[in-house]
Amino acid sequence: MTAELAAAEAGRDFIRDIVQADLESGKHSQVVTRFPPEPNGYLHIGHAKSIALNFGIAQEFSGRCHLRFDDTNPTKEEQEYIDSIQADVKWLGYDWGSNLFFASDYFERLYGWAEDLIRAGHAYVDDQSQEEIRASRGTLTEPGRNSPFRDRSVEDNLDLFRRMKAGEFPNGARVLRAKIDMASGNINLRDPVLYRILHASHPRTGDKWSIYPSYDYAHGQSDAIEGITHSICTLEFEDHRPLYEWLLDKLPVPSKPRQYEFARLNLTFTLLSKRVLTELVRGGHVAGWDDPRMPTIAGLKRRGVPAAAIREFVKRIGVAKANSVVDVGMLEFSIREVLNRTALRRMAVLRPLKVVIENYPQGQVEELEAVNHPDDPGAGTRKIKFGRELYIERDDFMENPPKKFFRLSPGNEVRLRYAYFIKCREAVKNAAGDIVELRCTYDPATKGGNAPEGRKVKATMHWLSAEHSVPVELRLYNQLFTTPSPDAANFAADLNPQSLEVLTDARVEPAALGNSSDVMQFERQGYFVRDRDSAPDRPVFNRTIGLRDTFAKEVGKT
């Protein structure tokens, strides 16, 4: 994405104001930001906000943004996640160029600095178990207790730390802790853990290391190594900033980045906890990280959501300091707004009901002209075939309609889009009493919507030729959760049993089988995109989003 486009998509916010002031004052000559994901899962819509902010600021102010993987926990990290994160960032429209880094690139340097802390009396090896450390840390109202190993000599600490590095001790036997203040009002400063023993193979360093740095220790020092000027984090890291600054002050780092916090994204009907997303996948509640019901970038992409819509959504919600919950309707509005401008129109019948036009000549087929986009003449037109036997939407017919039902019913006349007026004469039923076919007549003088003698109809319906339409599978996706505020602790109880409806006998016009990557509007139905599960003889389409928010209305009734 170009700098001009980035500037056009950006709004003003307190972080951009800080960056501009720092550049104008000469504090920094160039802005350097970073997006630092942990490669232990797929990115989600919340990450998109951070991506747009970090990369957007770099583009707007002619700086650079690094993509850095904070890969300090090898037991949860996989190459699959690294690959997916890079693909998602690029799909969103951002590029880190040559600035791809990994915290594991700095493991040697981080280890050396840890020894510096020990020599200066700012770190010690603690033999307490994880449970003992947690119990002695205190509470928000009570100070913690010093470890019995806090006053070990520098020599003993160095010896033990080097033996930890050499793999001499089992997992959990010892940790390296910063020596700060066990009575601090900020629990993060109560001698936090800097290194733990972990005998695990790392995706990039293999079995070289038996100890790994904590996120808090690796993060700030990685920022300093890379010359980050503005380290932008979500609000939960605000209480970690004093530790971030303490470490930078105590170590011979090459630069002193500053951390700034903003409110993370929270959406109604959505959980963005990586733990929950992982359990959704592992528990088989969804079909994978890119299931179109998932709030992951990969899931949104597979569902057909345009990257431009996500960027527009992020711009709309802005960057604030206070946490809040955004109505998912705002995301859906952004999706509809972009797709309404860009999606070509096609016709599809989700639940077909056969129509036989009795006075239309047997064997005759004619081609009618249909526009590809009503607001874009440059999109051109296409030909659709019309014959004696058609399909209409089953919901477009009622045998005994209520007063304000204007679609097809016995004796009522409607317009078929691009075609003719038809009138229903008879509804044919099977032995069970179900309507299986409609017998209708058409008026040849009404071709193209003409209304001879000033006749008026109150409904225009879509349709398909029975002979020339194509059978497809349609997957209709709804919200994954039934409640606006699903319970992360018991998310399974809030899962929506109607989050996916599969229609196996739907029909589309042949023109819908063109470009497999383009989202189309199936007229009167919604926006759909062809799924990768499609086979040559069985196309599959995912519903990206409906033309209006019917799900919220249904939830409101319950």
C-alpha positions in Angstrom: 0.0 0.0 0.0 1.3 3.4 -0.9 2.1 6.2 1.6 -0.6 8.3 -0.1 -3.2 5.6 0.4 -2.1 5.0 4.0 -2.4 8.7 4.8 -5.9 8.8 3.2 -7.0 5.8 5.2 -5.6 7.1 8.5 -7.4 9.3 11.0 -5.9 11.4 13.7 -5.3 10.0 17.2 -3.1 10.6 20.2 -0.3 8.3 19.1 0.0 10.0 15.7 0.0 13.3 17.5 2.9 12.1 19.7 4.8 10.8 16.7 4.4 14.1 14.8 5.5 16.1 17.8 8.6 13.9 18.3 9.6 14.4 14.6 8.9 18.2 14.7 10.9 18.6 17.9 13.9 16.7 16.5 13.6 14.0 19.2 13.6 11.5 16.3 14.7 12.0 12.7 12.9 8.9 11.5 10.0 7.0 13.0 10.5 3.2 13.4 7.7 1.1 14.6 7.2 -2.7 14.8 4.5 -5.3 14.8 5.7 -8.1 17.2 3.4 -11.1 17.1 4.1 -14.3 19.0 4.0 -17.2 16.5 1.7 -19.4 18.6 -1.5 -19.0 16.6 -3.1 -17.2 13.6 -3.7 -13.4 13.6 -7.2 -12.2 14.3 -9.2 -9.0 13.7 -7.7 -7.4 16.8 -4.3 -7.8 15.4 -5.4 -6.0 12.3 -5.9 -2.9 14.4 -2.3 -3.0 15.6 -1.0 -3.9 12.2 -2.8 -0.9 10.6 -1.6 1.4 13.4 2.1 0.4 13.3 2.5 0.0 9.5 0.2 3.0 8.9 2.2 5.4 11.1 5.5 4.3 9.5 4.0 4.9 6.0 2.4 8.2 6.9 5.6 9.6 8.4 8.0 8.2 5.9 9.5 5.8 8.4 9.7 2.0 8.5 7.9 -0.8 10.3 9.5 -4.0 11.3 7.8 -7.4 11.5 9.4 -9.1 14.4 8.4 -12.5 15.8 8.6 -12.7 19.6 9.5 -16.4 19.4 10.5 -17.0 23.0 8.2 -20.0 23.8 9.2 -22.9 21.6 6.5 -25.3 23.1 3.7 -23.3 21.4 5.4 -22.0 18.2 5.2 -23.5 14.8 6.4 -22.6 11.3 2.8 -22.8 10.1 2.0 -19.8 12.3 5.0 -17.8 11.1 4.0 -18.4 7.5 0.4 -17.5 8.1 1.3 -14.3 9.9 3.5 -13.1 7.1 0.8 -14.0 4.5 -1.9 -12.1 6.5 0.1 -8.9 7.0 0.8 -8.8 3.2 -2.8 -9.6 2.4 -3.9 -6.6 4.5 -1.8 -4.4 2.3 1.4 -3.9 4.3 5.0 -4.8 3.6 8.0 -4.8 5.9 10.5 -4.9 3.1 13.8 -6.2 4.4 12.8 -5.6 8.0 11.9 -9.1 9.1 13.3 -10.1 12.5 13.0 -12.7 15.2 13.6 -12.3 18.9 15.6 -15.5 18.6 18.0 -13.5 16.4 19.1 -11.8 19.7 19.3 -14.8 22.0 23.1 -14.6 22.4 23.0 -10.8 23.1 20.1 -11.2 25.5 21.9 -13.9 27.4 25.0 -11.7 27.6 23.0 -8.8 29.0 21.4 -11.2 31.6 24.9 -11.9 32.8 25.5 -8.1 33.0 22.5 -7.8 35.3 23.9 -10.6 37.5 27.3 -8.9 37.7 25.7 -5.6 38.7 23.6 -7.2 41.4 20.3 -6.7 39.5 19.5 -10.4 38.9 19.7 -13.7 40.8 19.0 -17.4 40.3 16.0 -18.6 42.3 15.5 -22.3 43.2 11.9 -21.8 44.3 9.2 -23.6 42.3 6.7 -21.7 40.2 4.0 -22.2 42.9 6.3 -20.9 45.6 7.2 -17.9 43.6 3.6 -17.2 42.9 2.7 -17.5 46.6 5.4 -15.2 47.7 4.6 -12.5 45.2 1.9 -10.9 47.4 -1.3 -9.3 46.3 -2.5 -5.8 45.2 -2.8 -4.9 48.9 0.0 -6.9 50.4 3.7 -6.8 49.6 5.6 -9.8 48.5 8.3 -11.7 50.4 11.9 -11.9 49.4 13.1 -15.2 48.0 15.5 -17.1 50.4 17.9 -17.2 47.4 17.7 -13.4 46.7 21.1 -12.7 48.4 23.2 -15.2 46.6 26.6 -14.0 45.6 27.3 -12.8 42.1 29.7 -15.7 41.6 27.1 -18.3 42.6 24.5 -16.7 40.4 26.7 -16.7 37.4 27.7 -20.3 38.0 24.1 -21.5 38.3 22.9 -19.4 35.4 25.7 -20.8 33.1 24.8 -24.3 34.2 21.1 -23.6 33.5 22.2 -22.5 30.0 24.3 -25.7 29.6 21.2 -27.8 30.3 22.3 -29.2 33.6 19.0 -28.8 35.4 15.5 -30.1 34.6 12.5 -27.9 33.6 11.3 -25.8 36.5 14.2 -26.4 38.7 15.5 -22.8 38.6 14.7 -19.4 37.1 16.6 -16.1 36.7 14.8 -13.2 38.4 15.4 -9.5 38.3 16.2 -8.0 41.7 13.9 -5.0 41.9 11.5 -4.5 44.8 9.2 -7.2 46.3 7.2 -4.4 48.1 6.5 -2.5 44.9 2.9 -1.4 44.3 3.3 -2.7 40.8 3.4 -6.5 41.0 5.3 -6.6 37.7 8.3 -5.1 39.5 8.3 -7.7 42.3 11.4 -9.6 41.0 10.0 -10.8 37.7 11.3 -13.9 36.0 13.7 -13.1 33.2 14.7 -16.7 32.1 13.3 -20.1 32.7 14.6 -23.6 32.0 12.9 -25.2 29.0 14.3 -28.3 27.3 12.4 -27.8 24.0 13.4 -27.6 20.4 13.0 -24.2 18.9 11.7 -23.7 15.3 14.7 -21.6 14.4 17.5 -22.4 16.9 16.8 -26.1 17.3 18.2 -27.6 20.5 20.9 -25.0 21.1 19.2 -23.4 24.1 17.9 -25.0 27.3 16.8 -21.6 28.7 14.5 -19.0 27.1 13.9 -15.4 28.0 10.5 -14.1 29.2 8.5 -11.9 26.9 9.0 -8.9 29.2 12.7 -9.4 29.1 13.1 -10.0 25.4 10.6 -7.4 24.1 12.1 -4.2 25.2 15.7 -5.2 24.5 14.7 -6.4 21.0 13.1 -2.9 20.5 16.3 -1.3 21.5 18.5 -3.5 19.2 16.3 -2.6 16.3 16.2 1.2 17.1 12.4 1.2 17.5 11.3 4.8 18.3 7.7 4.2 19.3 6.9 0.8 20.8 3.1 0.7 20.5 1.3 -1.9 22.7 -2.2 -2.7 23.8 -3.4 -1.3 27.1 -2.8 -4.5 29.2 1.0 -3.7 28.9 0.6 -0.4 30.6 1.5 -1.9 34.0 4.5 -3.6 32.3 6.0 -0.3 31.1 8.0 0.4 34.4 9.7 -3.0 33.9 10.3 -2.2 30.3 12.0 1.1 31.3 13.9 -0.4 34.2 15.6 -3.0 32.0 16.5 -0.4 29.4 18.0 1.8 32.1 20.1 -1.1 33.6 21.4 -2.5 30.4 23.9 -1.2 27.8 21.3 -1.1 25.1 22.1 0.8 21.8 18.8 2.9 22.0 16.0 3.8 24.3 12.6 3.2 22.8 9.5 4.5 24.5 6.4 2.4 25.0 2.9 3.7 24.3 -0.4 1.9 25.0 -3.7 2.0 23.2 -7.0 0.2 23.7 -7.3 -3.3 22.2 -10.2 -4.2 20.0 -13.2 -5.9 21.6 -16.1 -6.9 19.4 -19.7 -8.0 20.2 -20.5 -11.6 19.5 -16.8 -12.3 19.3 -14.0 -13.8 21.4 -10.4 -12.8 20.5 -8.6 -14.7 23.2 -6.0 -16.8 21.6 -6.7 -19.6 24.1 -10.3 -19.7 23.1 -9.5 -19.6 19.4 -7.0 -22.5 19.9 -9.6 -24.5 21.8 -12.2 -23.8 19.1 -9.9 -25.4 16.6 -8.6 -28.3 18.7 -12.1 -29.1 20.0 -13.5 -29.4 16.5 -16.0 -26.6 17.0 -14.8 -25.1 13.8 -13.0 -26.5 10.7 -9.7 -24.9 11.4 -8.0 -21.5 11.9 -9.3 -20.3 8.6 -12.9 -21.4 9.1 -15.0 -18.5 7.9 -16.8 -18.2 11.2 -13.5 -17.5 13.0 -12.4 -13.9 13.6 -8.9 -14.7 12.3 -7.6 -12.8 9.3 -7.4 -16.1 7.5 -11.0 -16.8 8.3 -12.2 -13.4 7.2 -10.2 -13.7 4.0 -11.7 -17.1 3.2 -15.2 -15.8 3.9 -14.6 -13.2 1.3 -14.1 -10.1 3.4 -12.0 -7.6 1.5 -8.8 -6.3 3.1 -10.0 -2.7 2.3 -13.0 -3.3 4.4 -10.9 -4.3 7.4 -8.7 -1.2 6.9 -11.8 1.0 6.7 -13.2 -0.6 9.8 -10.0 0.0 11.8 -10.1 3.6 10.6 -13.7 4.1 11.8 -13.1 2.7 15.3 -10.1 4.9 15.8 -7.3 4.7 18.3 -8.3 5.4 21.9 -6.8 5.1 25.4 -9.8 3.6 27.1 -11.1 0.1 26.5 -14.5 -0.3 25.0 -16.6 -2.8 23.0 -17.3 -2.2 19.3 -20.6 -3.4 17.8 -19.8 -6.0 15.2 -22.3 -4.2 13.1 -19.7 -1.6 12.4 -17.4 -4.2 10.9 -20.3 -5.6 8.8 -21.2 -2.1 7.6 -17.6 -1.6 6.4 -17.8 -4.9 4.6 -21.1 -4.1 2.9 -19.9 -0.7 1.9 -16.8 -1.9 0.1 -18.5 -4.9 -1.5 -21.5 -2.8 -2.7 -19.0 -0.7 -4.7 -16.9 -3.6 -6.0 -18.9 -6.8 -6.2 -20.4 -7.8 -9.6 -24.0 -8.9 -9.5 -25.2 -12.4 -10.3 -28.3 -14.4 -9.7 -28.6 -17.4 -7.5 -31.5 -19.4 -6.0 -30.8 -20.7 -2.6 -33.9 -22.9 -2.1 -35.2 -23.7 -5.6 -38.9 -24.0 -6.4 -39.6 -25.1 -10.0 -41.8 -22.9 -12.2 -43.3 -24.0 -15.5 -44.5 -21.3 -17.9 -47.2 -23.1 -19.7 -47.7 -20.6 -22.5 -44.0 -20.3 -23.3 -43.0 -22.3 -26.4 -41.6 -25.8 -25.8 -37.8 -26.0 -26.5 -37.4 -22.2 -27.0 -34.5 -20.5 -25.2 -33.7 -16.8 -25.4 -30.9 -14.6 -24.1 -31.6 -11.6 -22.0 -29.2 -8.8 -21.1 -28.3 -8.2 -17.5 -26.1 -5.5 -16.0 -23.0 -6.5 -14.1 -23.2 -3.6 -11.7 -26.0 -1.0 -11.5 -23.7 1.8 -10.4 -20.8 1.1 -12.7 -21.6 1.1 -16.5 -18.0 0.2 -17.2 -18.6 -3.2 -15.6 -20.6 -4.1 -18.7 -23.4 -6.6 -19.2 -23.9 -10.3 -19.5 -26.3 -12.7 -21.2 -28.7 -14.9 -19.1 -30.8 -17.6 -20.6 -34.6 -17.8 -20.2 -36.8 -20.8 -21.0 -40.0 -22.5 -20.2 -38.8 -24.0 -17.0 -37.3 -21.8 -14.3 -36.4 -21.8 -10.6 -37.5 -19.1 -8.2 -36.8 -18.8 -4.5 -39.1 -21.0 -2.4 -39.7 -18.1 0.0 -41.0 -15.9 -2.9 -44.2 -18.0 -3.2 -47.0 -18.3 -0.7 -50.2 -20.2 -1.4 -52.2 -18.2 1.2 -50.3 -15.0 1.6 -50.9 -12.3 4.2 -52.1 -8.9 3.2 -48.8 -7.3 2.5 -47.1 -10.2 0.7 -46.5 -8.9 -2.8 -44.5 -11.7 -4.3 -45.8 -14.7 -6.2 -49.1 -16.2 -5.1 -52.1 -17.7 -6.9 -53.6 -15.1 -9.3 -50.9 -12.5 -8.5 -48.6 -11.0 -11.1 -44.9 -10.3 -10.5 -42.0 -9.2 -12.6 -39.0 -11.5 -13.3 -35.9 -9.4 -13.3 -34.7 -8.6 -16.9 -37.4 -10.9 -18.2 -41.3 -10.9 -18.2 -44.3 -10.5 -16.0 -45.6 -13.9 -14.9 -48.8 -14.9 -13.1 -49.3 -18.1 -11.0 -52.2 -20.3 -12.1 -51.6 -23.4 -10.0 -49.5 -24.8 -7.2 -48.7 -28.5 -7.7 -48.2 -30.6 -4.6 -46.8 -34.1 -3.9 -48.5 -36.8 -1.9 -47.3 -35.3 1.3 -49.0 -32.0 0.5 -45.7 -30.1 -0.2 -45.6 -27.6 -3.1 -43.2 -29.0 -5.7 -44.0 -26.9 -8.8 -45.8 -23.8 -9.9 -47.8 -23.6 -13.1 -47.6 -20.0 -14.5 -48.3 -17.9 -17.6 -46.2 -15.1 -19.0 -47.1 -11.9 -21.0 -44.8 -11.7 -24.0 -45.4 -7.9 -24.2 -43.6 -7.3 -20.9 -40.1 -8.3 -22.0 -37.4 -6.4 -20.2 -39.9 -5.1 -17.6 -42.2 -3.2 -20.0 -45.7 -2.6 -18.5 -48.3 -2.4 -21.2 -51.5 -0.6 -20.4 -49.8 0.9 -17.4 -50.1 -2.4 -15.4 -48.1 -2.2 -12.2 -46.6 -5.0 -10.2 -45.3 -4.7 -6.6 -42.5 -7.2 -6.7 -39.5 -7.9 -8.9 -38.0 -11.4 -8.3 -34.8 -13.1 -9.3 -34.9 -16.4 -11.1 -32.8 -18.9 -13.0 -33.3 -21.2 -16.0 -33.7 -24.7 -14.8 -31.8 -26.1 -17.8 -28.9 -23.6 -17.8 -28.3 -22.9 -14.1 -25.6 -24.8 -12.2 -26.1 -26.8 -9.0 -23.8 -25.6 -6.2 -23.3 -25.9 -2.5 -23.8 -22.7 -0.5 -22.5 -22.3 3.0 -24.4 -19.7 5.0 -22.4 -18.3 7.9 -23.8 -16.5 10.9 -22.2 -15.3 14.1 -20.3 -18.0 16.0 -21.8 -17.0 19.3 -25.5 -16.3 20.3 -24.8 -13.6 22.8 -23.2 -10.2 22.4 -20.9 -10.9 25.3 -19.8 -14.6 25.2 -18.2 -16.1 28.3 -14.6 -16.9 27.5 -14.5 -19.2 30.5 -17.4 -21.3 29.2 -17.5 -20.4 25.5 -19.0 -23.7 24.4 -22.2 -22.8 26.2 -22.6 -19.7 24.0 -21.9 -21.3 20.6 -24.5 -20.7 18.0 -25.9 -24.0 16.7 -27.0 -22.1 13.5 -23.6 -20.6 12.8 -23.4 -22.6 9.6 -26.2 -23.8 7.3 -25.2 -25.8 4.2 -27.5 -25.7 1.2 -26.7 -28.6 -1.1 -29.2 -28.0 -3.9 -28.8 -24.3 -4.6 -28.4 -23.0 -8.2 -26.4 -20.2 -9.7 -26.1 -18.7 -13.2 -23.1 -19.9 -15.2 -21.5 -16.4 -15.0 -21.0 -17.0 -11.2 -18.4 -19.6 -12.0 -15.9 -17.1 -13.4 -13.1 -15.6 -11.3 -12.8 -17.9 -8.2 -11.3 -15.1 -6.0 -13.9 -12.4 -6.6 -16.8 -11.8 -4.2 -20.1 -11.5 -6.0 -23.5 -10.2 -4.9 -26.1 -12.8 -5.4 -29.0 -10.4 -6.0 -31.4 -10.2 -3.1 -29.4 -12.8 -1.2 -26.0 -11.4 -0.1 -22.4 -11.5 -1.0 -20.7 -14.8 -1.8 -17.2 -16.0 -2.7 -16.1 -19.3 -4.1 -14.4 -21.5 -1.6 -11.3 -23.6 -2.0 -13.3 -26.7 -1.3 -14.9 -26.4 -4.7 -14.5 -29.2 -7.2 -15.0 -29.0 -11.0 -18.3 -30.8 -10.7 -19.4 -29.3 -7.4 -18.7 -25.5 -6.8 -18.9 -24.3 -3.2 -19.6 -20.7 -2.2 -19.4 -19.1 1.2 -21.7 -16.3 2.1 -19.5 -13.4 3.1 -22.4 -11.3 4.5 -26.1 -10.8 3.9 -27.5 -7.6 2.4 -28.9 -6.7 5.8 -28.3 -7.7 9.4 -31.0 -10.3 9.9 -29.1 -12.2 12.6 -29.2 -9.3 15.0 -32.9 -9.0 14.6 -33.4 -12.7 15.3 -31.2 -12.5 18.4 -33.3 -9.6 19.6 -36.4 -11.7 19.5 -35.1 -14.3 21.9 
